[in-house]
Amino acid sequence: MSDAEISTEQDIAQSQADIKQKKATRKTKFYYSFLTLVLLLCIVQIGFGAVLNISKTISNTSKIKTMEHILDNAEAYNGHLKNEIKLFSKDKTLEGIARNNLKMAGEDEVLVIINENNDETSDDGKESKNKSKQLTENSAPEQAKI
């Protein structure tokens, strides 16, 4: 073999080795690029999940505060209603309600009812008021009008 043939065979072998090395380099670059994209997608997914969890935590915290405020208001209102039940369950309170709303009187008491009638009869626009009073006693069935 001559030197020229050896050099061409070496060049061919060298060029084939270079081509194989370039293919291997391309494969590794492709794998690295692919792994980089997968890693970036994982990081984006983790970040998105973290943002969603933080926003849900903030939302749930505000809902909890709102519900606690509503619960406090309901407990205060229930306490107020319990106090009113205690007040209205007493005999004196029931008696007071009957006297004020139902126009009732107790024993040895006089009931005074004032009726006001508004009539416009004068030309000046003045109102004349007629007042009548009733006096009643529980022990006597008679009524006196004044």
C-alpha positions in Angstrom: 0.0 0.0 0.0 1.1 3.4 -0.8 1.2 6.4 1.4 -1.5 8.1 -0.5 -3.9 5.2 -0.1 -3.1 5.0 3.6 -3.7 8.7 4.1 -7.0 8.5 2.2 -8.1 5.6 4.3 -7.1 7.4 7.4 -9.0 10.5 6.2 -12.1 8.4 5.5 -11.8 6.7 8.9 -11.2 10.1 10.5 -14.2 11.6 8.7 -16.4 8.7 9.7 -15.3 9.0 13.3 -16.0 12.8 13.1 -19.5 12.0 11.7 -20.2 9.5 14.5 -18.9 12.0 17.1 -21.2 14.7 15.7 -24.2 12.4 15.7 -23.4 11.5 19.3 -23.0 15.2 20.2 -26.4 15.9 18.5 -28.1 13.1 20.4 -26.7 14.4 23.7 -27.7 18.0 22.9 -31.2 16.7 22.0 -31.5 14.8 25.2 -30.3 17.7 27.3 -32.7 20.1 25.5 -35.6 17.6 26.0 -34.7 17.2 29.7 -34.4 21.0 30.1 -38.0 21.4 28.6 -39.3 18.7 30.9 -37.6 20.4 33.9 -39.1 23.8 33.0 -42.6 22.3 32.6 -42.2 20.7 36.0 -41.1 24.0 37.6 -44.0 25.8 36.0 -46.4 23.2 37.2 -45.0 23.4 40.8 -45.2 27.2 40.7 -48.8 27.2 39.4 -49.8 24.7 42.1 -48.1 26.8 44.8 -49.9 29.9 43.6 -53.3 28.1 43.6 -52.7 26.7 47.1 -51.8 30.2 48.4 -54.8 31.8 46.9 -57.1 29.0 48.3 -55.5 29.4 51.7 -56.2 33.2 51.6 -59.7 32.6 50.5 -60.4 30.0 53.1 -58.9 32.2 55.8 -61.2 35.1 54.9 -64.2 32.7 54.8 -63.3 31.4 58.3 -63.1 35.0 59.6 -66.5 35.8 58.1 -68.0 32.7 59.6 -66.5 33.5 63.0 -67.9 37.0 62.9 -71.4 35.6 62.0 -71.1 33.1 64.8 -70.2 35.8 67.3 -73.2 37.9 66.1 -75.5 34.8 66.4 -74.3 34.0 69.9 -74.8 37.6 71.0 -78.3 37.6 69.5 -79.1 34.3 71.2 -77.9 35.7 74.5 -80.1 38.8 74.0 -83.1 36.5 73.2 -82.4 34.4 76.3 -82.4 37.6 78.4 -85.7 38.7 76.9 -87.2 35.2 77.6 -86.2 35.6 81.2 -87.7 39.0 81.4 -91.0 38.1 79.7 -91.4 34.9 81.8 -91.7 37.0 85.0 -95.2 37.8 86.3 -94.6 41.5 86.7 -93.4 41.8 83.1 -96.4 40.0 81.8 -98.6 42.2 83.9 -96.9 45.3 82.5 -97.4 44.1 78.9 -101.1 43.5 79.6 -101.5 46.9 81.2 -99.8 48.8 78.3 -101.1 46.9 75.3 -104.4 45.5 76.4 -105.6 48.4 78.5 -106.0 46.3 81.6 -105.7 47.4 85.2 -104.8 45.6 88.4 -106.8 45.3 91.6 -107.6 48.6 93.3 -106.3 50.6 90.3 -108.0 53.1 88.1 -107.7 52.9 84.3 -107.6 56.2 82.5 -108.0 56.2 78.7 -107.6 59.3 76.7 -109.1 59.4 73.2 -108.0 62.1 70.8 -110.2 63.1 67.8 -108.7 65.4 65.2 -111.4 67.5 63.3 -110.7 70.3 61.0 -113.7 72.6 61.2 -112.4 76.1 61.2 -111.4 78.1 58.1 -108.1 79.1 59.6 -106.7 75.5 59.5 -106.7 75.2 63.2 -107.5 71.8 64.6 -110.0 71.5 67.4 -109.4 68.6 69.8 -112.0 66.8 71.7 -110.7 64.8 74.6 -112.6 62.3 76.6 -111.4 60.5 79.6 -112.6 57.3 81.1 -112.1 56.2 84.6 -112.7 52.7 85.5 -112.1 50.6 88.6 -111.8 46.8 88.5 -113.8 46.5 91.7 -116.7 48.6 90.4 -118.3 48.0 87.0 -119.3 51.6 86.6 -117.5 53.9 84.1 -117.1 57.6 84.6 -116.7 60.0 81.6 -115.2 63.4 81.9 
